[in-house]
Amino acid sequence: MNTVREQSLALLWNRSSGWSDSDQVRQKLEYILSTGGARVFVKEVKRGKNIQAESSAIVAQGADVLIAAGGDGTINAAASALIHQQTALGVIPAGTLNHFARDLEIPLDAEEAAQVVVGGRVIRVDAAAVNSRVFINNSVLGLFPNYRVARAAWERHGFGSTRVGRFIATIGAILKVFWRLPHLTVSLDVEGRRRTLRTPFVLVGNNEHRMEGLALGKRTRLDGGALWVYVMRPCSRWQLLRMIVNLITRRAVRGDIFEIFRASHLTIDSKRRRIGVGIDGEMVRMHAPLHYECLPGALRVVAPASYPSLPHPEN
C-alpha cells in the first residue's frame, strides 16, 4: 500500500528580530503550519549566529520548506543556502522594510504569512550574486554603506542599546552623510561596454526596481532574468534632496536622475581596493572589482496562491 510522505517544514526563528511576545507568536505559527499535517521543526537563532550555516544544515536534513522568520538579512541568509536546491523558502517577515515579502505580496502579519506557507504555491524566482555573495533584493554602493558606517560609529558611542538611542544614531548618520555627500568614481563593464561615471549612489537590482513614486524600490516581477543597474547622476546635497522629492511626487522620471543599464552580468571597478557594499540591507566590505551575475530561477519560494504567473523572458 502506497503512503503519502508527510511534508517536513523547518521554521528558522530569529529571536533578534524584535517581535513582542515572541514565544506566544511562535506557538501560534507552529500550530498554523502543522494544520495541514506537516511535521514542523523549530530552530531558534540569535544575533551573531551564522544563519546561512544553520540553513544549510536544515537543507541537508531534507526539509521540504525552510521558513525564515525575520528581517531582510535573515531572509537573505536563508535564501543563500537554498540556491539551486529543492528545499523551498517560506517567508514570515519581521523586519523594518521587508522588501522581498512585499514584492511577493506576502502579508506582513506573521500569522497571515504562515497561512501563505500552508496554502500557497511554490514558484521559481531569480537570485543574484556579487563576488559569489548572494542577494535577492539589491546591492548598493555609495550612500547606504556610508550611512551604515556613520550609524555604527554613533552606536559604538552608546547609542545602540535603546530604541531612542538607535533613533538618534539613525538621524545623526543620515545628517552626516547628507552633509558630506561623498561621490564614487566607478568603471562599469556591462557585457563588454565600459563606462566611467562619478556618482553618489549605485543600485544593482535583482530585476527591475521602480525608482519613482511612493512605491520607490518595488519590483513588479522577480523572474525577469536580468540585473538592473541605476547609477545616480552627480549632484550637490540640495540637488539630491530635490531629486528625491521629485521622484516621490513624480515630478521627475527615473531617467532624469539615473543612468540605467540592463544586463545578465556586469563588473564594477573602483580606484579603492576595498569598497563598502550594501547587500539586502547588510553592509560588507569587498575587494574590487565587483563581479555581478544574475541567477535566473535559482530559488524556489512559497508565494501566495494568488501571486500572478508571468512568462519567463526569452533567452
C-alpha positions in Angstrom: 0.0 0.0 0.0 1.4 3.4 -1.0 1.5 6.1 1.6 2.0 9.8 1.1 5.1 11.2 2.8 4.1 14.0 5.2 5.7 17.3 4.4 8.6 18.5 6.5 8.7 22.2 7.5 11.6 23.9 9.3 10.9 27.2 11.0 14.1 29.2 11.4 13.2 31.7 14.1 15.4 34.8 14.6 14.6 36.0 18.1 16.7 39.1 17.5 14.1 40.4 15.0 12.2 42.0 17.9 8.8 40.5 17.9 6.9 41.1 21.2 5.5 38.1 23.0 7.7 36.0 20.7 7.1 32.7 22.4 3.4 33.1 22.1 3.7 34.1 18.5 6.0 31.2 17.7 3.4 28.7 19.2 0.7 30.2 17.1 2.8 29.9 14.0 3.7 26.3 14.8 0.0 25.5 15.2 -0.9 27.1 11.8 2.0 25.4 10.0 1.0 22.0 11.3 -2.7 22.2 10.4 -2.1 20.5 7.0 -0.5 17.5 8.7 3.1 18.7 8.2 5.9 17.9 10.6 7.2 21.3 12.0 10.8 21.6 13.3 11.7 24.9 15.0 15.3 26.2 15.1 15.9 29.4 17.1 18.8 31.6 16.1 20.1 34.8 17.8 22.1 37.8 16.6 25.7 36.7 15.7 24.7 33.2 14.7 25.6 32.0 11.2 22.1 31.8 9.8 23.3 30.6 6.4 25.2 27.6 8.0 22.1 26.8 10.1 20.0 26.9 6.9 22.5 24.6 5.1 22.2 22.1 7.9 18.4 22.2 7.6 18.6 21.6 3.8 20.9 18.6 4.4 18.3 17.1 6.8 15.9 17.1 3.8 13.3 19.7 4.8 10.7 20.4 2.1 10.3 24.1 3.1 12.7 26.3 5.2 10.6 29.1 6.7 12.7 32.1 7.5 11.1 34.3 10.2 12.9 37.6 10.5 14.0 40.7 8.6 15.6 41.0 5.1 19.0 40.0 6.5 17.6 36.7 7.8 15.7 36.1 4.6 18.9 36.7 2.6 20.9 34.3 4.7 18.4 31.5 4.5 17.9 32.1 0.7 21.7 31.9 0.2 21.7 28.3 1.4 18.8 27.4 -0.9 20.2 28.4 -4.3 19.7 25.6 -6.8 18.2 23.4 -4.0 14.9 21.5 -3.9 14.1 22.9 -0.5 11.7 25.9 -0.9 11.9 29.2 1.0 8.9 30.3 3.1 8.9 33.8 4.4 7.5 35.3 7.6 8.5 38.9 7.6 9.6 40.6 10.8 11.9 43.4 9.7 11.7 47.1 9.0 11.4 47.2 5.2 10.6 43.5 4.3 11.3 44.2 0.6 11.2 40.5 -0.5 8.0 39.8 1.3 6.3 42.9 -0.1 7.4 42.1 -3.7 6.0 38.6 -3.3 2.7 40.0 -1.9 3.2 38.1 1.3 1.2 39.6 4.2 3.3 41.4 6.8 1.2 39.9 9.6 3.0 36.8 11.0 0.0 34.6 11.2 -1.3 35.5 7.8 2.2 34.9 6.3 2.2 31.4 7.9 -1.2 30.8 6.2 0.6 31.5 2.9 3.1 28.8 3.6 0.3 26.3 4.3 -1.9 27.3 1.3 0.5 28.9 -1.2 2.3 27.5 -4.2 6.0 27.0 -4.9 7.4 29.2 -7.7 10.9 29.8 -9.0 12.3 33.3 -8.7 15.7 34.8 -9.7 18.6 35.5 -7.3 21.8 37.4 -8.0 25.4 37.4 -6.7 28.2 39.9 -6.3 31.7 38.2 -5.9 29.7 35.0 -5.2 27.8 36.6 -2.3 24.0 36.1 -2.9 21.4 38.8 -2.8 17.7 38.6 -3.5 16.7 42.3 -3.4 19.6 44.6 -4.4 23.2 45.6 -3.8 24.1 49.2 -3.3 27.2 51.4 -3.3 27.8 54.9 -2.0 25.1 56.5 0.2 23.8 53.4 2.0 27.2 51.9 3.0 28.4 55.3 4.1 25.2 55.7 6.2 25.8 52.3 7.9 29.4 53.2 8.8 28.2 56.5 10.3 25.4 54.9 12.2 27.8 52.2 13.6 30.1 55.0 14.9 27.1 56.5 16.8 26.2 53.1 18.2 29.7 52.5 19.4 29.4 55.7 21.4 26.5 54.3 23.4 23.5 55.0 21.1 22.8 51.4 20.1 21.3 49.9 23.2 17.9 51.6 23.3 15.2 52.4 20.8 15.6 56.2 21.4 19.4 55.8 21.1 19.1 53.9 17.8 16.7 56.6 16.5 19.3 59.3 17.4 22.0 57.2 15.7 19.9 56.9 12.6 19.1 60.6 12.3 22.8 61.6 13.1 24.1 59.2 10.4 21.6 60.5 7.8 22.6 64.1 8.5 26.3 63.3 8.3 26.0 61.5 5.0 23.7 64.2 3.6 26.1 67.0 4.6 29.2 65.3 3.2 27.6 63.6 0.2 30.7 61.7 -0.9 30.9 60.6 -4.6 32.4 57.5 -6.1 34.2 57.2 -9.4 33.3 53.8 -10.8 34.0 52.0 -14.0 31.2 49.8 -15.3 31.8 47.0 -17.7 28.3 46.0 -18.8 28.6 43.0 -21.1 31.6 44.3 -23.0 30.7 48.1 -22.9 32.8 50.1 -20.5 31.7 53.4 -18.9 33.4 55.5 -16.2 31.0 57.5 -14.1 31.1 59.7 -11.0 28.1 59.1 -8.7 26.9 59.3 -5.0 24.9 56.1 -5.4 24.7 52.9 -7.4 21.9 50.3 -7.1 22.2 46.9 -8.7 18.8 45.3 -8.6 17.8 41.7 -8.9 15.2 42.5 -11.6 13.7 45.9 -12.3 13.1 48.3 -9.4 10.5 51.1 -9.6 12.6 54.2 -8.9 9.8 56.8 -8.8 6.6 57.4 -6.9 5.5 56.2 -3.5 6.4 52.6 -4.4 10.1 53.5 -4.7 12.1 50.4 -5.0 9.2 48.0 -5.6 9.5 45.2 -8.2 6.6 44.1 -10.3 8.3 40.7 -11.1 11.0 38.6 -9.6 11.6 36.3 -12.6 12.7 38.7 -15.4 16.1 37.1 -15.7 18.2 40.3 -15.6 20.1 42.7 -13.4 19.0 46.4 -13.5 21.7 49.0 -12.6 20.8 52.5 -11.5 23.7 55.0 -11.4 22.7 58.4 -9.9 23.9 61.4 -11.7 26.4 63.7 -9.9 24.7 66.2 -7.7 25.0 68.6 -4.7 23.3 67.8 -1.4 20.4 70.2 -2.2 20.1 68.8 -5.7 19.9 65.3 -4.1 17.1 66.4 -1.8 15.2 68.0 -4.7 15.6 64.9 -6.8 14.3 62.6 -4.1 11.2 64.8 -3.6 10.6 65.0 -7.4 10.9 61.2 -7.7 8.4 60.6 -5.0 6.0 63.2 -6.2 6.5 62.0 -9.9 7.7 65.5 -11.0 10.7 63.7 -12.4 11.2 60.3 -14.1 13.9 58.0 -13.2 15.8 58.6 -16.5 16.3 62.2 -15.3 18.0 61.1 -12.1 19.8 57.8 -13.1 21.8 56.3 -15.9 20.1 52.9 -16.3 21.6 49.6 -17.6 20.1 46.1 -18.0 22.4 43.1 -18.1 22.8 39.4 -17.2 26.2 40.2 -15.7 28.5 43.2 -15.1 31.6 44.3 -13.4 32.0 47.5 -11.3 35.6 48.6 -10.6 36.9 51.4 -8.4 40.3 53.0 -7.5 39.6 51.8 -4.0 40.8 48.2 -3.5 38.2 47.6 -0.8 34.7 49.1 -1.1 31.6 49.1 1.2 28.7 47.2 -0.4 25.2 47.0 0.9 23.7 43.6 0.3 19.9 43.2 1.1 20.3 45.8 3.9 23.5 44.4 5.4 26.9 46.2 4.9 30.0 44.3 4.0 33.4 45.3 2.6 34.6 43.6 -0.6 37.7 43.7 -2.8 37.2 45.4 -6.1 36.4 44.7 -8.9 32.9 43.6 -8.1 31.5 40.9 -10.4 27.7 40.7 -10.5 25.7 38.0 -12.1 22.0 37.1 -12.4 21.0 33.6 -11.3 17.7 33.0 -13.2 15.2 30.8 -11.5 17.7 29.7 -8.8 15.4 30.0 -5.8 12.2 28.0 -5.1 9.9 30.1 -2.9 6.4 29.7 -1.5 4.2 32.5 -2.8 0.5 33.3 -2.2 -1.8 31.2 -4.3 -3.0 34.5 -5.9 0.5 35.6 -6.9 0.5 36.3 -10.7 2.1 33.8 -13.0 4.3 35.6 -15.6 6.0 34.1 -18.6 9.8 33.9 -18.4 11.7 36.2 -20.8 13.1 34.7 -24.0 16.8 33.8 -23.7 
